[in-house]
Amino acid sequence: MKKSIFKMLCIGMLFPSVIIAQENLENHSVTSLVLTELNRERNLQKENLDLKIKQLDAKIDNLDVSIKNTSSSSEKVDKLLERVQILEERQQELDKNTVSVYKYNYSSAVLNLASMEREIKPLNLFNSSRDFYGTLEKTSNPMNYDGYAEWFKEFQKYIEENKKDEARLAALSHIIDVTGNLAEGTPFTGMFAGSLFDGIGSFINSLGRRDRNLREKSMKMFNLTTSVSQFTHDKDLIETEWKGITKSLNELTELQNQAMEANVVNLLGIEKEVFNKRFTNETDAKKRTQYIIDISKIAENKIVEERAKNPENWKQQYFNQMEAVQNLKIRFGTITFRILENLDKYKVLIDKYKQDEFLKDRMNQLELKLDLVKGSFESTFNPQEYIRASNEMYIVE
C-alpha cells in the first residue's frame, strides 16, 4: 500500500507531541533571546555612531564656515587638512558600522541555521500524526468494520466453490492469495476493488430466497465496500501531495546540512560532533543559550578577522552565506505551509463522508484526531510567522 508521509513521520517517535512543541518553543526562545541581546548591543553601537557622526558633521560644517571666512592662505590650508582628517575619521566610523552590521547579520544567519538543526528533526518525526494516521488506515479497510470479516468468509467460500467455472472469480481468488491477509492493510482500490465488486455482485445474484438474510447482509457489505473504496481513492489523491512534500523536506535537510558544513565547520572551525553535543542534542535550554552566545562571538570575531585580512573583498563570502541561510528559512516556512494546506484537505475529505451511513462514526473519530494534529502542528510551526521572520532576519546598513 502506498505510504503517506504521516506513517514515515511517526516512525521512531519517542516523545508526545506536546514535548516536541515545548522543545521547539524553547529552541525558538533561545535563538530569540540571543538575537535580542545582540540587537540591543547593535542598537547601542548605532546610537553611539549616530552621535559621533553628528558631532563630526558639526565640526565639518564649522570648518567650512571658517574656511570660507578666512583670508589667510596658511590658515585655510591648515583647516582644509583638518577637514580631511575629520572626513577620514568619519569614514572610519562608517566602516565600523559596516562591520557591526555584518557581525550582527552573520551571527543571525548562524543562529538561525543552528535553530533549523533542531527544528527540522521534529518535523521529520512529527508525533501527533501517529494516532490520526492509524485511524485513517483502519477507516480505509472494510475488514475493520463490524460483521465484515465474518461475512467475507462466506463470500470466500463462494469464490472457492465457483472459481473453476468463472474466470473473474478465479482472478479474484488469485489476487486475494497474492495480497495475503486483507486485514493487514491491502487497499480496497484499483484493480482489486474492480474484481471484488464483480465478485460480490455475482455472489449476491447467486443467493436465492432461502438465503434472504445473507443476501441482505451481502448488499449491506457491498455498499460498505463501495463507500470505503471511494473514501480510500479520495484519501490517496490527498496523499500524493505528501510525496512532493517529503521530497522537498529531504532536499531542504540536505541543503541545511551543507550550509552547516560551510558555516559552522569550515568558516567557524567548530566540529560537528561538538556542535551536536552542545546544541542539537542538548536538552538544557540554559546550556544551549550559553553555547549559542559563544558561537555568535566566534562569528563576530571571524568577521573582524576576515576584514583585517582582506579589506577589499571581505564581504562577499559572508553575504553569500547569509543569503543562502535566509533562502533556507523561507523554503522551510513554505514546506510547513504546504503541510498545513494538505492537512486542511483531510478536513474536506472528512466533511464529504460525514453523512455516509457506513463511515459517519469513523469520520467523527478522524475529525477529533485531525484537530489534535493541526493544533499540535500550528503550536509548533507557524508557517506565516516563520516566513515573515525569515524576511526580517537581517538589518540594513
N, C-alpha and C positions, 0 to 999 in steps of 0.2 A: 504493500500500500504506500501511496505517496506520502512522504513525511512532511508535516508542516514545521515551520520554524519553532512553533511552541514546544514540540517534543524535543527538538535539538536544544532549545534554550533551557529546558528544565533538567537535562541530563547532568548528573553530578551535583545537583544543588544540595547544600548542607544547611543553609540558614533560611528562616522565614523571610518573606519579602519585607516585613517591617524593619528587620535588622539591616537589610540592604539599603532601604530608603534612608535609615538613620545614618549608615556609614557614608552614603553619598552626600547627605546633608552636612555631616561633619567634615568630609573632604572638601566640599564647596566652602564651608566656613573657614577652614584652614587657609585655603587659597585666597579667599576674600580678605581675611584678617591680615595676611602678609602684604597683599597688594594695597590694602587701605593704608597700612603703615608706610609702605614705600611711597605711595601717593602723597601722604602727609609730609614726608621728608622732601619730596619733589616740590610740593607747593611752597614750603618754606624757602627752598632754594630759589624758586621762581620769584617769590616776594623780594628776597634779597637782591636778586638780579635786577628786577624792575626798579628797585630803589637805586642801585648803583648806576644803571643806565640813565635814570632820570637825573642823577647828580652829575654824571659825565656830560650829558646833553646840555645841562645848565652851564657847565664850565665852557663847553664849546661855544654856546650862544654868547656868553660873556666875552670870550676871546674874540669872536667875530666882530662884536661891537667895538672892542678895544682896538683891534687891528684896523678897523675902518676909520676910527677917530684919531689914530696916532699918525704923526708926521715924521717920526724918527724911523729911518730905514733899518737901523740896527735893532731897535725895539720891535719893529714889525717882524724882522727875521726871527728874533727870539720867540715871539708869540706864535709865529707860524710853526716853529719847531715844537713848541709846547702843544700846539693844536694837534700835530701829527702824533705826538706821544699819547695824547688823550684818546685819539681815534684808535691807535693800536691797543690801548688798554680796553677801550670799548669793544673792539673786535675779540679780544681775549675773553672778555666776559660772555660775549655771544657764543664763542666756541665752547666755553664751559657749559653753557645752556644746552648746546647741541649734544655734548657728551652726556649731560644729565638726562636729556630726553631719551637718548639711545639706551642708557643704563636702565631707565625705568621700563622702556618698551621691551627690551630684550629680556629683562627679568620677568616681565609679564608673560612673554612668549614661553619662556622656560617653565614658569609656574603653571601656566595653563596646559602646556604639553604634559607636564608631570601629572596634573589632575586627571587628564584623559587616560593615563595609565591605569587609574583606579576606576574611572567611570565606565570604560568600555567593558571591563570584565563582568560587572553585574548585569550589563545589558546582554552579554553573551549567555549568561546564566540567570535569566530573568525568572525568578522562582514562582511568582504568583500565577504564571500561566499553567502550571502543572495540573492543578485541580480542574481548571476550565478545560484544558485540552483532553484530559481523561474523560470528562463528561461529554465532550464533543464527539469523541471517538465512539463511546457507548451509544450515543444517540444515532450514529451512522450505521449501526449494525442491528437488524431486527432480531437477531438471536438474543439480544439483551432485553427484549420486551416479554411481558407475561404471556405464557402459553405458546410462544412461537417455537421454541426448541422442541417441545413435545409434539406440536403439530408437524414440524419439519420431519420428524421420524416417520410419521405416516406417509408424508409426501415422498420420502426417500424409498420407502417400501414399494410405492407405486412405480418409481423410476426403475428400480432394480427388476421388478416383475415385467416391465414392458419395454425396456431398452433394446431388447433383441429385435423387436418388431417396429420400433420407432426411432429413426435416425436422430431426431432432435433430442430425444431423451437419452440416447447413447452418448451424444456430445455433452449434454448437461452432466451426466454421470461422470464422464471423463474430467470435466472442469472441476467438479466437486472433489474428485480423487486427487487431482493435481494441487488444488489450493489447500487441501488438508482440512484442519479444524476451522470451520466457518466462525466459530465463536471467538477465535483469536484475532479477528480484525480483517478478514477478507472483504474488500469493498463490494457492496451490492450495487455496482455501477457498470457501465460499459457493456462489453460482450457478455460477461457473466449475467448481468441483470437481464439482458435481452433473452438469453437462453432460459433463465429462471422464469421469466414471465410466460414464455411459451409453455414451459413445463407445467407451471401451476395452472394455466388455462386448460391444458389437456387433462390434468388431474381433476379439476372441478367438473369438466364436461363428462368425465367418466363416472362420476358419482350419481347413483340412482336415487329414487325416492326413499329407499330403506336407509340411505346414508345422509338423511336430511341434516342432522346435527353437524356431521363432519363437513357437509357441503357449506353450511352457513359459516362454520368456523374457517373453512378454507377461503371463502370470499372475504372474510374479515382479514385473514392473514395476507391475502393477495393485495388488498387495499393498503395494509400496513407496509408491505414490501414496496409498493409503488411510492408511498409517501416518503419512506426512508431513503429509497434510491434517488428520488428527486432532490431531497434535502442534501444528500451526500454530494450529488452533482453540483448543486449551488455552492456548497461549502468548498468543494475542490476548486471552483472558479476563484474564490477569495484566496485560497492558499497558494495559487500560482504566483501571486504577488510576493509571498514570503521568500520565494526562491531569489527574486531580484534583490530583496532587502538583505537576505543572508549574504549574497554575493557582494553587495555594497559594503556591508559591515566587515566582511573578511578583508576586502580591499583597504578599507579605512584602517583596520588593525595593522595591516602590513605597512601602510604609509606611516602610521603613528610609530611603529617600531623603527622604521628607517629614520624618522625625524628624531627619535630618542637617541639613536646611534650617532647621528650627525651632531646633535647639540650636547647632550649630556655626556656622552662618551668621548667624542672627538674634540669638540670645542672646549668643553669644561673639564675634561680629563677625569670624569667620575666613572668608576667601574659599575657596570650594570648590576652586578650581583650586590654591590654595596647599596646602590640606589633602591633595588627591590627590597632589600632587608630593612632599610631605614625609612622608606616611604611607602612603596606599593603594598608591602605585606605587614607594615607596622600598624597595630591596632590602637596604639595610644595616640590620641589626637595631639596632645602636648608635644610629644616627641616628634611627630610629623611636622608640627608647626615650626619647631626649632630647626629641624633638618631643612625645611624648605626656606627658612630665613638664611641658613648657611649657604644654600645653593644660590639664592638671589645675590648674596655678597660675592660669590665666586663669579657669577655672571657679570656683575658690575665691574669687578676687577679685570675681567677679560676685555671689556670694552675699553677701559683706560689703557691696558697693556697694548691692545691692538692699535689704538690711535697713536701711541708713542712709537710703535714700530713702523707703522705705515700711515703717516699723517695725510697722505694724498688720497688713498683709496680704502680707508679702514671701514667705511660704512657699508659697502655693498654686500659683503658676506653676511653680515648680521641682518641687513634689510631683507635679503632673500629668505633667511630662516624665519624671520618674524612673519613675513607674508605667507610662507608655507604653513606655519602653525595656525595662523588665522583662517586660512582656507580649510584646514583640517577641522577646526572647531565648527565652522559654518556647515561643512559637509556632515559632521556628526549630528548637528542640530537638525539638518534636513532628513537624515535617516530616522531619527527619533520621531520626527513629524510624520514620515511615511508609515511608521509602525502604528502611531496613534490613528491615522486615517484608516489603516486596514482593520484595526480593532473596531472602528465605527461601522465597518461593513458587516461585522458579525451581528451588530445590533439590528441592522436592516434585515439580515437573514432570520434572526430570531422573531422579529415582528411579523415577517412573512408567514411563518408557520405556527404562530400563536393560536390560530383558530382551527388548526388541523386536529381532528378528534383523537388521532393516534399520537401526535407529537406535542400537544399543548403543555402537558405536565413536564416534559423534558425541557421545553422552551423556558418555562418558569425557572427551572433549576439553572439552565445556562445563563439566563439573564442576570441572576444573582451573582454567579461566579464571574461573568464578564464585567459586571460593575466593580468587583473586587480587583480584577486585573487592571482595568482602566484607572481606578482610584490609586492603586499602588504605583502604576507607571507614571501617572501625572504628578504624584508627590515626589517621585524620584527624578524624573526627567520632564522639564518644561521646555518643549521644543522652541516655542516663540521667544521665551526669555533667553534661551541658550543662544539662538541666532542673534538676538539683539545685543547680548553681552559680547558676542564674537566681533560684531561690527564696532563696538566701543572699547575694545581692549587696549588700544594704544592712544597715546596723546600726541598731538601735533605740535611741532616747534612753533 
